């Protein structure tokens, strides 16, 4: 009867070792697969971040140029000279007529500049002004979308870092705790087998 008990215990121990080995192999495979997926996604996230930084830099430079150009135009005469350069491409040129300031004006009158817009330019000019209004609305929406996307991206990076920690087995304390648990299980199993073997 004793040999049958020993064979049963030995078979149970072999099955337990086999199951533990299979669980370890599966966990290791899953961990490696997760690490590979995270590495690939990390590259995608990094490239998207680099593109976003480049676009932000180019946008900042373009906006700085526009602001510098706006600061250089301080007088109506300067604005009249520069206005044609900021209008959209039109079929015919727009004429800007500034008054001759060398001739004195009657008291109470202010000098006025007139702009002559050819009729073929009216529809394209109107369309472009409406497009500018639409662009301002879209720009505001895109700024809000970008802020949300940056928040989402930061959350994804946090999730990725947490998943990396899990793939490595968690924090150092968690890994030590698990190792101690498995060590205790091993010691207890060894002690049980040794006790049974000595009977």
SULSUL-V928568 format. One line per field, one symbol per residue. ss: DSSP state (@ for helix, = for strand, . for the rest). psi: psi as a letter, one per 20 degrees, with the letter a starting at -180 (. if undefined). Layout:
ss=???
psi=???
//
This chain:
ss=.@@@@@@@@@@@@@@@@@@@@@@@@@@@@@@@@@@@@@@@@@@@@@@@@@@@@@@@@@@@@@@@@@@@@@@@...@@@@@@@@@@@........===................===..@@@@@@@@@@@@@@@@@@@@@@@@@@@@@@@@@@@@@@@@@@@@@@@@@....@@@@@@@@@@@@@@@@@@@@@@@@@@@.
psi=hghhggggggggggggggggggggggggggghggggghgghgggggggggggggggghgggghhgghghhhiohqhggghhighiiqrpqhqqpppoqqoihpqqqpiqqpqpqpooqgiigghggghhhhgghhgghggghggggghhhggghgghggghghggghijarhhgggggghghgggggggghgggghhi.
//
